[in-house]
Amino acid sequence: MSKKKVLVVGGTGYLGQHVLQGFAEIRGTPYDVAFTYNSFPPQPLLDAFPDSFAFQVDLKTGLGFHSISQQFGQPDVVVNCAALSVPRACEKDPDAATSINVPTSLVNWLSSFTQDDNTLLIHLSTDQVYEGVKSFYKEEDEAVPVNVYGKSKVAAERFISEKWANFAILRSSIIFGPQTVSPVPKSLPIQWIDGVLSKGDKVEFFYDEYRCPVYVKDVVTIILTLIDKWFSEGKKTQLLLNVGGPDRVSRVQMAEAVAQIGGHDSSLIKPISASSVDRGVMSPADISMDITKLVQTLNISPTPFKDGVKLTLAVETCS
């Protein structure tokens, strides 16, 4: 039997690299894995995953997908981690946000295969589709995004649900955890908090913005479980899931957890209101999510926030 084919779009990003790591750790490697990159493939990534195929793809134009068709073939599963995910950058360039975050070129390419309903599309969305005016949003709550980033992700969800037969859309909160094989340029939340507190200077954190941060290895487990279900059950899949951790925390509470676990002085944490800072973009106040559907559908219980922080800082200490 030939191996099942999995394509990770955006394989050089933070989650993409952790997903590739997750595949590499499966015994017996039941999958052929390929990933896309935008500008250049990081050598550490190629060295770490020598059995993976790497393809350069421009998601705005779709240039590069034809090479995947020729050299890899139709994927059985696509995991789309690619996004322009910095809200301020999306606000400055809405066209770029739409062209990258709405996977038009990806879905058009997948539609070119004769048996296009044979591919499961797992797409990463965001908690920023919610308005942020209450706590613990459920999947069926209306999506009322307050910024361009959230709007582009809602447009993506609608596009996929209208154009693709089999999909799982994952509305993810802040993803945190260890650094990647090829370090990503953006600052990682726990490492950044740990770094600023270790300098001994007072730092301001918002006390009135709430999220449900999710440990990166839990997100990988969710993706691998969905893939396993797709292959073992072979059922039509049209799924929308909130993907968050079990804890609703403010930025202050995140910082306090890092201070406690990292052995920093918690008096350095200065609580301020989010409304006191102009970030150049509207930000929803409380987009904590109810993850009951995730837990029940996949039988997965995400890691509590403090435990995830311990795991993250333990890795940083060893590296």
N, C-alpha and C positions, 0 to 999 in steps of 0.2 A: 504493500500500500504506500502511495506517495504521501509525503507529509502535508499537513494543512499549512496554508500560507497566511501569514499575518503581516500587515503593513502598518508601521507606526509613523503617522504624519506629524512632523515636528519632533523628530527623535533626538534633536540636539538640545531641546529645552529642558527645564527642570523635571517636569513630570515625565516627559518622553524618555529621558535617560534612565529614570527609575523604573519605567515600564520595561525597557530593554534589559535592565539588570534583573528584573523579575523573571523574564523569559529565560535568561542565561542560567538562573538558579533552578530551573525545572529539570529534574533528573530525566535522562533519556531523550531530551529535546524533541518533543513530538511535533514541533512547528519549524517551518522555514520562516525566518524573520527578516524583514527588510525595513529600512527607515529612510525618511526624507530629511534633507537639510536644505537650508536656504542659500547660504553663500559659500561656505567651505566646510568639509567634514572634519571635525576635531580629531587629530591623530590619536589622542588618548582613548577616544570612543572606539575608533577602528581597532586599536590594540586590545581593548577590553572585550570587545564582542567580534572576534575575527570571523565567526560563522555568519554574521549578519551581512546583508547586502545594503549598500548605501547609494541613494539616488538624489541628485540635485533637482529640486522642483521649485518653480516660482508659482506660488499659490494664487497670485493675482491673475496670471495669464494662463496657468495650466501647463506652461512649458516644462517638459521633463517627465510628464506622466506617460508619454508614449514609450519612453525607454523602459519604464517599469513593465508595461504591457509586453514588450519584446523580450526582456531579460529575466523577468520574474513571473509574469503572467497575472491572471486575475486573482486578487487576494480573497481568501475566504472570510477574513475579518480585517477591517480597517479601524485603527484607534486614532482618532483625530485630536492630537494635543496642541496643534498649532493655533496660535492666537496672538493678536495685538492686545495685550492684557493690562497695559498701564492706562488707567482711566484718563489721566491728563493728556497723554499722547493721542488717545482716541478723540478727545475733545478738540484738540488742535487740528486733527486731520480725519474728519468723519469718513471721507471716501476711502482712505487706507484701512480704517477700522472695518468698514463694510466689506471691502474686497478681500481682506484676510480672514475676518471672523465669520463671514457667511461662506460656507464651503462650496461655492458654485462650481469652480473648476474641478474640484474633487468629485462631486456628484455627477457632473457632466461626463467625466472620464469613466467613472464606474458604470454609467448608463451605456457606454459604448460596448460593453460586453454583452453577448447574446443572452446569457443567463444571469442578468443583473440582480435578480432577487436571491441569488445564492450567497451574497455578501452581506455580512452584518456590519453596520456602521456604528461604532461606539464614539460618541461625540462629547467632548468636555464643554459644558456650559458653565454658568456661574450663579452664585447666590445674588449677584447684583441685578438679576432680572426682577427682584422684588423691590417694592417701594420703600420698605423700611419703617413703616408706621406702627408695627406691632411685633410681638415675639413669636417665634416658632412657626414660621410659614410652612404650609403643606403644599404639595405639588399641585393640587387643584386650585390653590389661591391664584387670583389674577396676577399676571406679570405686568407690573407698572414701573419700568425702570426710570431712574431719575437722571441718568447720564448717557452719553453716546455709547460708551462701552456696553452698558446693560442693554441699550436698544439694539445694538448690532448683534448681541447674543440671542435676544428674543427673535430677531429676524432670522438668525441661523436655525433656531429651533423650529420655527414655522416652515422654513424652506425644506429642512430635512423631513419633517413629518408629512409634508405635501408631496415631496419628490422621491422619497426612498421607501422601499417596502419594509425593510427590517433594520431597526435602529434601537439604540439605548442612549438616551441623553442624560448626562450626569451633571446636575447643578452643584458644582463644587464650591465650598467655602475656601478660605485661605488654606493653602496646602503648605505644610511645614515639615521639616525633617532634616536628615543629614545632607551635606553637600554632595554633588554628583561627581562621577568619574572625571568628566571634563568640566571644571568649575564654571557655573553660569555667571554672566556679568552682573545680573541684578542682585541686590542684597537680599539674603534670606532672613525671614522675620525673627526667628529665635536667635540666630547667630548675630544679627544686627543689635538686638536688645542686649544680649550678653556682652557684645563688644563695647557699646556705649556705657553700660553700667560699670564695666571693669575699669573705665578711665577715671571713675570717681567724681564725675561732674553731674550736676542736677540735669535731668532730662524730662521734657514734657510729654505726657501721654494723654490721649483722650479717655475720659471716663464715661462718655455717653454715646459711644458707637459699639454695637455688639455684633459678634460673629460666632460661628461654631467651627473654629479651626480644625482641620482634619490632617492626621498624620499620613505622610506620603505613602508609607508602605501599606496602609489600609486602602488607599485609592488603588494601588497596584493590585492588591488582593481582590478588590471589587471588580476590576477590569478582567483579571484572570478567571474569576468565578463566572462572570458573564460569558466569556469565551467558551469555557468548559460546558456551561449549560447549552449554549448554541450548538456545539458539536454533539453533545450527548442526547439532547432532546429533539433538536431539529425543528423546533416549533417556530411559527411566525412570531417575531419579537417586535413589539412597539412599546417601549418602556421609557418612562420619565422618572428619575430618582433624585431626591435631595441627597447630596453626599457631603456630610459634615461630621464633626466629632460630636460626642454626647454632651459637651459642655458649652453653654452660652457665656462668652467672656468679653469684657471690654478690653481696650488696649492697656488700660491700667492693670487689670487683672492678669493679662498676659505678662506684663513686665514684672508684676509681683511674683508670679510663679517662677519666672527666670531668675529673679533676684534670690528667691528662697533656695532654689535648686543649685544655682551657680555660686552661692555664697557671697552675694553682693549686698550692699547697704540699701535697704528698701526706702530709706528716707531720701534717696536721690531721685525717686519717682515723684514728679510733680503733676498731679491730675489737673487737666484743663478741659474746657468744653470744645468740641469739634467746631462749634459755630464761631469760636474766637480766632480761627485761622482760615485764611483764604488760600485754598489749595488749587484754585483755578478750575475746579470741577465740583459739581454737586455729588455728595456722598450720602447714601442711605444710612439712617441712624441705627436701625435694628433689623438686621436681616438674618437673625438666628433662624434655624430651620428645624422642623420636626423630621426626624429620620426613621420614624416607625416603619414606613414602607420599605426602606432599604434593609432594615434589620429583618423584617418578616419575609421579604422576597428572596434575599440571598443568604439568610441565616448568618449574618456578619454583625458583630458588635464592635464598632470602632473604638480605638484606644482613647481613654480619658486624656484630657489636655496635659495635665501635670506628668503623667506617665510618658507621653510623647516628648515632652520637653526633656525629661530625664534621659530618654533614649537618644535624643538629638545631641545633647551636651556631652553624653558619654562617648559618642562617636567623635565629636570635635576634639575631646581631650586626648583620645587615642591617636588621632591623625596628625 
